[in-house]
Protein backbone atom coordinates (compact mmCIF):
# COMPACT_ATOMS: atom_id res chain seq x y z
CA UNK A 1 0.00 0.00 0.00
CA UNK A 2 1.20 3.47 -0.88
CA UNK A 3 0.09 6.71 0.70
CA UNK A 4 0.47 10.04 -1.07
CA UNK A 5 0.27 13.33 0.78
CA UNK A 6 0.18 16.61 -1.14
CA UNK A 7 1.11 19.99 0.23
CA UNK A 8 1.86 23.48 -1.00
CA UNK A 9 -1.49 24.61 -2.35
CA UNK A 10 -2.99 27.96 -1.50
CA UNK A 11 -4.04 31.35 -2.76
CA UNK A 12 -1.77 33.27 -5.11
CA UNK A 13 -2.14 36.28 -7.36
CA UNK A 14 -1.94 36.18 -11.12
CA UNK A 15 1.66 35.84 -12.23
CA UNK A 16 2.75 34.34 -8.94
CA UNK A 17 4.35 31.01 -8.15
CA UNK A 18 3.64 27.98 -6.02
CA UNK A 19 5.41 24.68 -5.49
CA UNK A 20 3.37 21.57 -4.81
CA UNK A 21 4.91 18.57 -3.09
CA UNK A 22 3.75 14.98 -2.99
CA UNK A 23 5.37 12.67 -0.48
CA UNK A 24 5.00 8.92 -0.95
CA UNK A 25 5.16 6.43 1.90
CA UNK A 26 4.28 2.82 2.50
CA UNK A 27 5.40 0.07 0.13
CA UNK A 28 8.73 0.17 -1.61
CA UNK A 29 8.99 3.36 -3.56
CA UNK A 30 9.10 1.97 -7.04
CA UNK A 31 7.05 3.53 -9.73
CA UNK A 32 6.59 3.68 -13.47
CA UNK A 33 5.41 7.26 -13.36
CA UNK A 34 4.28 9.92 -10.92
CA UNK A 35 2.64 13.17 -11.61
CA UNK A 36 -0.18 15.61 -11.19
CA UNK A 37 -3.73 15.91 -12.38
CA UNK A 38 -6.06 18.79 -11.74
CA UNK A 39 -9.79 19.25 -11.68
CA UNK A 40 -11.59 22.56 -11.78
CA UNK A 41 -15.25 22.89 -10.75
CA UNK A 42 -17.52 21.46 -13.43
CA UNK A 43 -14.65 20.14 -15.49
CA UNK A 44 -13.05 16.77 -16.04
CA UNK A 45 -9.82 15.83 -14.36
CA UNK A 46 -6.87 16.45 -16.66
CA UNK A 47 -3.26 15.39 -16.61
CA UNK A 48 -1.02 18.36 -15.92
CA UNK A 49 2.46 16.82 -15.81
CA UNK A 50 4.16 13.54 -15.14
CA UNK A 51 7.64 12.11 -14.74
CA UNK A 52 8.76 8.55 -15.39
CA UNK A 53 11.17 6.53 -13.32
CA UNK A 54 13.71 7.29 -16.03
CA UNK A 55 13.21 11.00 -15.59
CA UNK A 56 11.25 11.70 -18.76
CA UNK A 57 8.65 14.42 -18.34
CA UNK A 58 5.39 15.25 -20.05
CA UNK A 59 3.19 18.34 -19.82
CA UNK A 60 -0.22 19.41 -21.00
CA UNK A 61 0.16 22.17 -23.58
CA UNK A 62 -1.46 24.81 -21.39
CA UNK A 63 1.32 24.64 -18.78
CA UNK A 64 4.39 24.10 -20.97
CA UNK A 65 7.05 26.67 -20.19
CA UNK A 66 5.38 27.60 -16.90
CA UNK A 67 5.29 24.39 -14.84
CA UNK A 68 8.13 22.01 -14.00
CA UNK A 69 7.73 18.53 -12.57
CA UNK A 70 10.64 16.96 -10.72
CA UNK A 71 11.36 14.24 -8.20
CA UNK A 72 13.66 13.54 -5.28
CA UNK A 73 14.11 9.80 -4.92
CA UNK A 74 15.88 10.12 -1.59
CA UNK A 75 12.81 11.86 -0.16
CA UNK A 76 10.25 9.80 -2.10
CA UNK A 77 8.77 13.08 -3.25
CA UNK A 78 7.59 14.58 -6.51
CA UNK A 79 7.25 18.32 -7.00
CA UNK A 80 5.34 20.63 -9.28
CA UNK A 81 6.85 24.09 -9.62
CA UNK A 82 4.19 26.42 -10.99
CA UNK A 83 5.20 29.84 -12.32
CA UNK A 84 3.33 32.60 -14.12
CA UNK A 85 0.08 31.33 -12.70
CA UNK A 86 -3.19 32.24 -14.37
CA UNK A 87 -6.79 32.17 -13.13
CA UNK A 88 -7.34 29.19 -15.45
CA UNK A 89 -4.88 27.23 -13.28
CA UNK A 90 -7.30 27.38 -10.36
CA UNK A 91 -8.10 23.75 -9.53
CA UNK A 92 -7.70 20.98 -7.04
CA UNK A 93 -4.38 19.32 -7.86
CA UNK A 94 -4.03 15.59 -7.31
CA UNK A 95 -0.82 13.63 -7.12
CA UNK A 96 -0.71 10.10 -8.47
CA UNK A 97 1.74 7.21 -8.56
CA UNK A 98 1.69 4.18 -10.84
CA UNK A 99 3.28 1.38 -8.85
CA UNK A 100 5.92 -0.46 -10.84
CA UNK A 101 5.17 -4.00 -9.67
CA UNK A 102 1.46 -4.05 -8.90
CA UNK A 103 0.39 -1.68 -11.65
CA UNK A 104 -1.92 0.02 -9.17
CA UNK A 105 -2.51 3.74 -9.49
CA UNK A 106 -2.55 5.52 -6.17
CA UNK A 107 -3.99 8.98 -5.58
CA UNK A 108 -3.49 11.73 -3.07
CA UNK A 109 -6.45 13.57 -1.58
CA UNK A 110 -5.73 16.76 -3.46
CA UNK A 111 -4.61 20.28 -2.68
CA UNK A 112 -6.44 23.42 -3.76
CA UNK A 113 -4.70 26.08 -5.82
CA UNK A 114 -6.54 29.35 -6.28
CA UNK A 115 -5.19 32.05 -8.58
CA UNK A 116 -6.83 35.41 -8.04
CA UNK A 117 -6.88 38.37 -10.37
TIRO-2110 file (N, C-alpha, C; in Angstrom, 1 decimal):
// TIRO-2110
0.8, -1.2, 0.0, N, 1, A
0.0, 0.0, 0.0, CA, 1, A
0.9, 1.2, 0.0, C, 1, A
0.5, 2.2, -0.8, N, 2, A
1.2, 3.5, -0.9, CA, 2, A
0.3, 4.6, -0.5, C, 2, A
0.8, 5.5, 0.3, N, 3, A
0.1, 6.7, 0.7, CA, 3, A
0.8, 7.9, 0.1, C, 3, A
0.0, 8.8, -0.5, N, 4, A
0.5, 10.0, -1.1, CA, 4, A
-0.1, 11.2, -0.3, C, 4, A
0.7, 12.1, 0.1, N, 5, A
0.3, 13.3, 0.8, CA, 5, A
0.8, 14.6, 0.0, C, 5, A
-0.2, 15.4, -0.4, N, 6, A
0.2, 16.6, -1.1, CA, 6, A
0.3, 17.8, -0.2, C, 6, A
1.0, 18.7, -0.5, N, 7, A
1.1, 20.0, 0.2, CA, 7, A
1.6, 21.1, -0.7, C, 7, A
1.4, 22.3, -0.2, N, 8, A
1.9, 23.5, -1.0, CA, 8, A
0.8, 24.3, -1.7, C, 8, A
-0.4, 23.8, -1.7, N, 9, A
-1.5, 24.6, -2.3, CA, 9, A
-1.8, 25.9, -1.6, C, 9, A
-2.6, 26.7, -2.2, N, 10, A
-3.0, 28.0, -1.5, CA, 10, A
-3.5, 29.0, -2.5, C, 10, A
-3.6, 30.2, -2.0, N, 11, A
-4.0, 31.4, -2.8, CA, 11, A
-2.9, 32.2, -3.3, C, 11, A
-2.9, 32.5, -4.5, N, 12, A
-1.8, 33.3, -5.1, CA, 12, A
-2.3, 34.2, -6.2, C, 12, A
-1.7, 35.3, -6.4, N, 13, A
-2.1, 36.3, -7.4, CA, 13, A
-1.7, 35.9, -8.8, C, 13, A
-2.3, 36.4, -9.7, N, 14, A
-1.9, 36.2, -11.1, CA, 14, A
-0.5, 36.5, -11.3, C, 14, A
0.2, 35.6, -12.0, N, 15, A
1.7, 35.8, -12.2, CA, 15, A
2.6, 35.3, -11.1, C, 15, A
2.0, 34.9, -10.1, N, 16, A
2.7, 34.3, -8.9, CA, 16, A
3.2, 32.9, -9.1, C, 16, A
3.8, 32.4, -8.1, N, 17, A
4.3, 31.0, -8.2, CA, 17, A
4.0, 30.2, -6.9, C, 17, A
3.8, 28.9, -7.1, N, 18, A
3.6, 28.0, -6.0, CA, 18, A
4.4, 26.7, -6.3, C, 18, A
4.8, 26.0, -5.3, N, 19, A
5.4, 24.7, -5.5, CA, 19, A
4.6, 23.7, -4.7, C, 19, A
4.1, 22.7, -5.4, N, 20, A
3.4, 21.6, -4.8, CA, 20, A
4.3, 20.4, -4.5, C, 20, A
4.1, 19.7, -3.4, N, 21, A
4.9, 18.6, -3.1, CA, 21, A
4.0, 17.4, -2.9, C, 21, A
4.5, 16.2, -3.2, N, 22, A
3.7, 15.0, -3.0, CA, 22, A
4.7, 13.9, -2.4, C, 22, A
4.5, 13.6, -1.2, N, 23, A
5.4, 12.7, -0.5, CA, 23, A
4.7, 11.3, -0.5, C, 23, A
5.5, 10.3, -0.9, N, 24, A
5.0, 8.9, -0.9, CA, 24, A
5.6, 8.1, 0.2, C, 24, A
4.7, 7.3, 0.8, N, 25, A
5.2, 6.4, 1.9, CA, 25, A
4.4, 5.1, 1.8, C, 25, A
4.9, 4.1, 2.5, N, 26, A
4.3, 2.8, 2.5, CA, 26, A
5.2, 1.8, 1.8, C, 26, A
4.6, 1.1, 0.8, N, 27, A
5.4, 0.1, 0.1, CA, 27, A
6.6, 0.6, -0.5, C, 27, A
7.5, -0.2, -1.0, N, 28, A
8.7, 0.2, -1.6, CA, 28, A
8.4, 1.2, -2.7, C, 28, A
9.2, 2.2, -2.7, N, 29, A
9.0, 3.4, -3.6, CA, 29, A
9.5, 3.0, -4.9, C, 29, A
8.7, 2.4, -5.7, N, 30, A
9.1, 2.0, -7.0, CA, 30, A
7.9, 2.3, -8.0, C, 30, A
8.2, 3.1, -8.9, N, 31, A
7.0, 3.5, -9.7, CA, 31, A
7.4, 3.6, -11.2, C, 31, A
6.4, 3.5, -12.0, N, 32, A
6.6, 3.7, -13.5, CA, 32, A
6.5, 5.2, -13.8, C, 32, A
5.5, 5.8, -13.2, N, 33, A
5.4, 7.3, -13.4, CA, 33, A
4.7, 7.9, -12.2, C, 33, A
5.0, 9.1, -11.9, N, 34, A
4.3, 9.9, -10.9, CA, 34, A
3.9, 11.2, -11.6, C, 34, A
3.0, 11.9, -11.0, N, 35, A
2.6, 13.2, -11.6, CA, 35, A
1.4, 13.8, -11.0, C, 35, A
0.9, 14.8, -11.7, N, 36, A
-0.2, 15.6, -11.2, CA, 36, A
-1.3, 15.7, -12.2, C, 36, A
-2.5, 15.6, -11.7, N, 37, A
-3.7, 15.9, -12.4, CA, 37, A
-4.3, 17.1, -11.7, C, 37, A
-5.3, 17.7, -12.4, N, 38, A
-6.1, 18.8, -11.7, CA, 38, A
-7.5, 18.7, -12.2, C, 38, A
-8.4, 19.2, -11.3, N, 39, A
-9.8, 19.2, -11.7, CA, 39, A
-10.4, 20.5, -11.2, C, 39, A
-10.9, 21.3, -12.1, N, 40, A
-11.6, 22.6, -11.8, CA, 40, A
-13.1, 22.3, -11.6, C, 40, A
-13.8, 23.1, -10.9, N, 41, A
-15.3, 22.9, -10.8, CA, 41, A
-16.0, 22.7, -12.1, C, 41, A
-16.7, 21.7, -12.2, N, 42, A
-17.5, 21.5, -13.4, CA, 42, A
-16.7, 20.9, -14.6, C, 42, A
-15.5, 20.6, -14.4, N, 43, A
-14.6, 20.1, -15.5, CA, 43, A
-14.1, 18.8, -15.2, C, 43, A
-13.7, 18.1, -16.2, N, 44, A
-13.1, 16.8, -16.0, CA, 44, A
-11.6, 16.9, -15.5, C, 44, A
-11.2, 15.9, -14.8, N, 45, A
-9.8, 15.8, -14.4, CA, 45, A
-8.9, 15.7, -15.6, C, 45, A
-7.8, 16.5, -15.6, N, 46, A
-6.9, 16.5, -16.7, CA, 46, A
-5.5, 16.3, -16.1, C, 46, A
-4.7, 15.6, -16.9, N, 47, A
-3.3, 15.4, -16.6, CA, 47, A
-2.5, 16.7, -16.8, C, 47, A
-1.8, 17.1, -15.8, N, 48, A
-1.0, 18.4, -15.9, CA, 48, A
0.4, 18.1, -16.3, C, 48, A
1.1, 17.1, -15.6, N, 49, A
2.5, 16.8, -15.8, CA, 49, A
2.8, 15.5, -15.2, C, 49, A
3.7, 14.8, -15.8, N, 50, A
4.2, 13.5, -15.1, CA, 50, A
5.6, 13.3, -15.4, C, 50, A
6.2, 12.4, -14.6, N, 51, A
7.6, 12.1, -14.7, CA, 51, A
7.8, 10.6, -14.6, C, 51, A
8.6, 10.0, -15.5, N, 52, A
8.8, 8.6, -15.4, CA, 52, A
9.9, 8.2, -14.5, C, 52, A
10.1, 6.9, -14.2, N, 53, A
11.2, 6.5, -13.3, CA, 53, A
12.5, 6.8, -14.0, C, 53, A
12.5, 6.9, -15.3, N, 54, A
13.7, 7.3, -16.0, CA, 54, A
14.0, 8.8, -16.1, C, 54, A
13.0, 9.6, -15.6, N, 55, A
13.2, 11.0, -15.6, CA, 55, A
12.6, 11.7, -16.8, C, 55, A
11.9, 11.0, -17.7, N, 56, A
11.2, 11.7, -18.8, CA, 56, A
10.0, 12.4, -18.3, C, 56, A
9.8, 13.6, -18.8, N, 57, A
8.6, 14.4, -18.3, CA, 57, A
7.7, 14.7, -19.5, C, 57, A
6.5, 15.0, -19.1, N, 58, A
5.4, 15.3, -20.0, CA, 58, A
4.5, 16.3, -19.4, C, 58, A
4.0, 17.3, -20.3, N, 59, A
3.2, 18.3, -19.8, CA, 59, A
2.0, 18.6, -20.8, C, 59, A
0.9, 19.0, -20.2, N, 60, A
-0.2, 19.4, -21.0, CA, 60, A
0.2, 20.7, -21.6, C, 60, A
-0.3, 21.0, -22.8, N, 61, A
0.2, 22.2, -23.6, CA, 61, A
0.0, 23.5, -22.8, C, 61, A
-1.1, 23.6, -22.1, N, 62, A
-1.5, 24.8, -21.4, CA, 62, A
-0.5, 25.2, -20.3, C, 62, A
0.4, 24.3, -19.9, N, 63, A
1.3, 24.6, -18.8, CA, 63, A
2.8, 24.6, -19.2, C, 63, A
3.0, 24.2, -20.5, N, 64, A
4.4, 24.1, -21.0, CA, 64, A
5.1, 25.4, -20.9, C, 64, A
6.3, 25.4, -20.4, N, 65, A
7.0, 26.7, -20.2, CA, 65, A
6.8, 27.4, -18.9, C, 65, A
5.7, 26.9, -18.2, N, 66, A
5.4, 27.6, -16.9, CA, 66, A
5.5, 26.7, -15.7, C, 66, A
5.2, 25.4, -15.9, N, 67, A
5.3, 24.4, -14.8, CA, 67, A
6.5, 23.5, -15.0, C, 67, A
7.0, 23.0, -13.9, N, 68, A
8.1, 22.0, -14.0, CA, 68, A
7.9, 20.9, -13.0, C, 68, A
7.9, 19.7, -13.5, N, 69, A
7.7, 18.5, -12.6, CA, 69, A
9.1, 17.9, -12.3, C, 69, A
9.4, 17.5, -11.1, N, 70, A
10.6, 17.0, -10.7, CA, 70, A
10.4, 16.0, -9.6, C, 70, A
11.5, 15.2, -9.3, N, 71, A
11.4, 14.2, -8.2, CA, 71, A
12.7, 14.2, -7.4, C, 71, A
12.5, 13.8, -6.2, N, 72, A
13.7, 13.5, -5.3, CA, 72, A
13.5, 12.1, -4.7, C, 72, A
14.3, 11.2, -5.3, N, 73, A
14.1, 9.8, -4.9, CA, 73, A
14.5, 9.6, -3.5, C, 73, A
15.4, 10.3, -3.0, N, 74, A
15.9, 10.1, -1.6, CA, 74, A
14.8, 10.5, -0.6, C, 74, A
13.9, 11.4, -1.0, N, 75, A
12.8, 11.9, -0.2, CA, 75, A
11.5, 11.2, -0.6, C, 75, A
11.5, 10.4, -1.6, N, 76, A
10.3, 9.8, -2.1, CA, 76, A
9.2, 10.9, -2.4, C, 76, A
9.6, 11.9, -3.0, N, 77, A
8.8, 13.1, -3.2, CA, 77, A
8.8, 13.6, -4.7, C, 77, A
7.7, 13.9, -5.2, N, 78, A
7.6, 14.6, -6.5, CA, 78, A
7.1, 16.0, -6.3, C, 78, A
7.6, 16.9, -7.1, N, 79, A
7.2, 18.3, -7.0, CA, 79, A
6.6, 18.8, -8.3, C, 79, A
5.8, 19.9, -8.1, N, 80, A
5.3, 20.6, -9.3, CA, 80, A
5.6, 22.1, -9.0, C, 80, A
6.6, 22.7, -9.7, N, 81, A
6.9, 24.1, -9.6, CA, 81, A
6.0, 24.8, -10.6, C, 81, A
5.1, 25.7, -10.1, N, 82, A
4.2, 26.4, -11.0, CA, 82, A
4.5, 27.9, -11.0, C, 82, A
4.9, 28.4, -12.1, N, 83, A
5.2, 29.8, -12.3, CA, 83, A
4.2, 30.5, -13.3, C, 83, A
4.2, 31.8, -13.2, N, 84, A
3.3, 32.6, -14.1, CA, 84, A
1.9, 32.1, -14.1, C, 84, A
1.4, 31.9, -12.9, N, 85, A
0.1, 31.3, -12.7, CA, 85, A
-1.0, 32.2, -13.2, C, 85, A
-2.0, 31.6, -13.8, N, 86, A
-3.2, 32.2, -14.4, CA, 86, A
-4.5, 31.8, -13.6, C, 86, A
-5.5, 32.6, -13.7, N, 87, A
-6.8, 32.2, -13.1, CA, 87, A
-7.3, 30.8, -13.6, C, 87, A
-6.9, 30.5, -14.9, N, 88, A
-7.3, 29.2, -15.4, CA, 88, A
-6.6, 28.0, -14.8, C, 88, A
-5.6, 28.3, -14.0, N, 89, A
-4.9, 27.2, -13.3, CA, 89, A
-5.6, 26.9, -12.0, C, 89, A
-6.6, 27.6, -11.6, N, 90, A
-7.3, 27.4, -10.4, CA, 90, A
-8.0, 26.0, -10.4, C, 90, A
-7.6, 25.1, -9.5, N, 91, A
-8.1, 23.8, -9.5, CA, 91, A
-7.7, 23.1, -8.2, C, 91, A
-8.3, 21.9, -8.0, N, 92, A
-7.7, 21.0, -7.0, CA, 92, A
-6.7, 20.1, -7.8, C, 92, A
-5.5, 20.1, -7.2, N, 93, A
-4.4, 19.3, -7.9, CA, 93, A
-4.2, 18.0, -7.1, C, 93, A
-4.2, 16.9, -7.9, N, 94, A
-4.0, 15.6, -7.3, CA, 94, A
-2.7, 14.9, -7.8, C, 94, A
-2.0, 14.4, -6.8, N, 95, A
-0.8, 13.6, -7.1, CA, 95, A
-1.2, 12.2, -7.4, C, 95, A
-0.5, 11.5, -8.3, N, 96, A
-0.7, 10.1, -8.5, CA, 96, A
0.6, 9.4, -8.6, C, 96, A
0.6, 8.1, -8.4, N, 97, A
1.7, 7.2, -8.6, CA, 97, A
1.3, 5.9, -9.2, C, 97, A
1.9, 5.5, -10.2, N, 98, A
1.7, 4.2, -10.8, CA, 98, A
2.8, 3.2, -10.3, C, 98, A
2.3, 2.3, -9.5, N, 99, A
3.3, 1.4, -8.9, CA, 99, A
3.9, 0.4, -9.9, C, 99, A
5.2, 0.3, -9.8, N, 100, A
5.9, -0.5, -10.8, CA, 100, A
5.5, -1.9, -10.9, C, 100, A
5.4, -2.5, -9.7, N, 101, A
5.2, -4.0, -9.7, CA, 101, A
3.7, -4.4, -9.7, C, 101, A
2.9, -3.7, -9.0, N, 102, A
1.5, -4.0, -8.9, CA, 102, A
0.6, -3.4, -10.0, C, 102, A
1.2, -2.4, -10.6, N, 103, A
0.4, -1.7, -11.6, CA, 103, A
-0.7, -0.8, -11.1, C, 103, A
-0.8, -0.8, -9.8, N, 104, A
-1.9, 0.0, -9.2, CA, 104, A
-1.6, 1.5, -9.3, C, 104, A
-2.6, 2.3, -9.5, N, 105, A
-2.5, 3.7, -9.5, CA, 105, A
-3.0, 4.2, -8.1, C, 105, A
-2.2, 4.9, -7.5, N, 106, A
-2.6, 5.5, -6.2, CA, 106, A
-2.7, 7.0, -6.3, C, 106, A
-3.7, 7.6, -5.5, N, 107, A
-4.0, 9.0, -5.6, CA, 107, A
-3.8, 9.7, -4.2, C, 107, A
-3.4, 10.9, -4.3, N, 108, A
-3.5, 11.7, -3.1, CA, 108, A
-4.9, 12.3, -2.9, C, 108, A
-5.1, 13.0, -1.8, N, 109, A
-6.4, 13.6, -1.6, CA, 109, A
-6.7, 14.9, -2.3, C, 109, A
-5.6, 15.5, -2.7, N, 110, A
-5.7, 16.8, -3.5, CA, 110, A
-5.4, 18.0, -2.6, C, 110, A
-4.9, 19.0, -3.3, N, 111, A
-4.6, 20.3, -2.7, CA, 111, A
-5.1, 21.4, -3.6, C, 111, A
-5.8, 22.4, -3.0, N, 112, A
-6.4, 23.4, -3.8, CA, 112, A
-5.5, 24.5, -4.1, C, 112, A
-5.5, 24.9, -5.4, N, 113, A
-4.7, 26.1, -5.8, CA, 113, A
-5.7, 27.1, -6.4, C, 113, A
-5.7, 28.3, -5.8, N, 114, A
-6.5, 29.4, -6.3, CA, 114, A
-5.7, 30.5, -6.8, C, 114, A
-5.9, 30.9, -8.0, N, 115, A
-5.2, 32.1, -8.6, CA, 115, A
-6.2, 33.2, -8.7, C, 115, A
-5.9, 34.3, -8.0, N, 116, A
-6.8, 35.4, -8.0, CA, 116, A
-6.3, 36.5, -8.9, C, 116, A
-7.3, 37.2, -9.5, N, 117, A
-6.9, 38.4, -10.4, CA, 117, A
-7.2, 39.7, -9.7, C, 117, A
END
